[in-house]
Amino acid sequence: MSDTDKELSPTAEINTGKAMSENEVERQLEGVDPVAERKLVRKLDLFLIPVVMLLYLLSFLDRVNIGNAKLYRLEKDLNLSPDMFQTAVSILFVTYILSEVPSNLVLKKLRPSRWIAFITLAWGIIATLTGIVQSYGGLIACRLLLGAVEGGLFPGMAIYLTFFYTKRELALRIGYLFVSAALAGACGGLLAFAIGHLQGTAGMSGWRWIMIIEGLPTAVLGIATFFILPDSPSTAYFLNEKERALAAARLTRQTGYTVTAAEFHWVDVHAALKDWKVWAFSFAQFGSDTMLYGYSTFLPTIIRGINPTASAAMVQVLTIPCYALGAVTYLVVARFSDHQQKRGLYTIVFGLISIMGYAMLISDSNSRVHYAGCFLVAMGLYVCVGLPLAWLPTNSPRYGKRTTATGLQLTIGNCSGIMSSFLYPAREQPRYIKGHAVTMAMVAWAITVYAVLWAYMARANARRARGDEDHRVQGMSDAEIAELGDDSPRFVYTI
């Protein structure tokens, strides 16, 4: 047994079960072998990330496949006008956004494995049954129910990853979720292309088969999730006792991540609601999410406008390289972001790249320029949307504040899904100038807010480094200062 193994207690815990004292945490982390820690992270990646990615891939697929279904007689079979279709797309976000914060608040109490398994099974059943609706009312009902149960997944996953990964590792892991979204876009095109050939099989249109075939795997995954998703390091079946101790203890090593801070306190919820930075992140997320939902739902429609003579199958195929570029770009940027601990710079730069893409789409140019614009939008899309979802929680070390802040960030951000559904009406094809212009303006708003946050946090770090805020904690013990979380003058913001 190595010296590190001897030093780590198997009873270490941070999220559930027995709590360690602060001194015990420090003692256990003294002399930890960095090789052992890297091995642990690789093991966490191997067992957690595929499950998390598959959950979000199916979630995103079931949410936006209505855009692909539109190409296979959905509107004709249900007698939908263009406005009715746009309402069906947007209505999901009403219940989706209302469920995000409450879902995050009950995540730990109900246990992640049980809660995430429940909502996954529920939305899988609803997504499948959408394929047999016979009217506009039935479609609306399914979309409302789908949003209600699916809304808790992404905020829950973002918080769940903080149970296992440190803030230096978080951007890449949340990045995997957005890679899943990109894969969902690409897979959605491939699946729709393949499933579309079932048009007329068993007397059903291709859009019904798209809904049914893409919904069933989600229900199966929901059942499996109950058994394969651990709640915390202490319940991770794939770790031995020493690895569980290290996995729990290394999180507490971070400034502000105390044992008490890992528990839920209503005072932290109130602190999140009173913090202007949380609201700034949330309204900036609204701007960048406008791009996410408009692009993801209407990319086939945009490409059809660029090339009106393309078949439905060719339109689906042309979406795949755009999503692939977006996924690869985010993975590369997220790795650099984690290594350098820089979030704001990359968010702003790649937001500008997306703005360039929309400018190309708006321009009075040929179809090749417009299609190239789709690639530039994709390059910045997942970076501009995804990095802030790692940026905010890494600057919220207390669990109650972190879970509330992330839930609020996603709730307000996802409100953009309602608006984005109406940005590309059929009457404005093939150019969709208004939709592109509004989206470009919202991205510009987002990166402006992120620039303000970046400057504020950099200035705060400089003040704290100089000791300008030390007077606020005079007479307080080290333990009391640590409990202040990101308000502590010792806390250094990730910028």
Secondary structure, 3 states (H helix, E strand, C coil): CCHHHHHCCCCCCCCCCCCCCHHHHHHHHCCCCHHHHHHHHHHHHHHHHHHHHHHHHHHHHHHHHHHHHHHHCHHHHCCCCHHHHHHHHHHHHHHHHHHHHHHHHHHHHHCHHHHHHHHHHHHHHHHHHHHHCCCHHHHHHHHHHHHHHHCCHHHHHHHHHHCCCCCCCHHHHHHHHHHHHHHHHHHHHHHHHHHHHHCCHHHCCHHHHHHHHHHHHHHHHHHHHHHHCCCCHHHCCCCCHHHHHHHHHHHHCCCCCCCHHHCCCHHHHHHHHHCHHHHHHHHHHHHHHHHHHHHHHHHHHHHHHHCCCCCHHHHHHHHHHHHHHHHHHHHHHHHHHHHHCCCHHHHHHHHHHHHHHHHHHHCCCCHHHHHHHHHHHHHHHHHHHHHHHHHHHHCCCCHHHHHHHHHHHHHHHHCHHHHHCCCCCHHHCCCCHHHHHHHHHHHHHHHHHHHHHHHHHHHHHHHHHHCCCHHHHCCCCHHHHHCCHHHCCCCCCCC
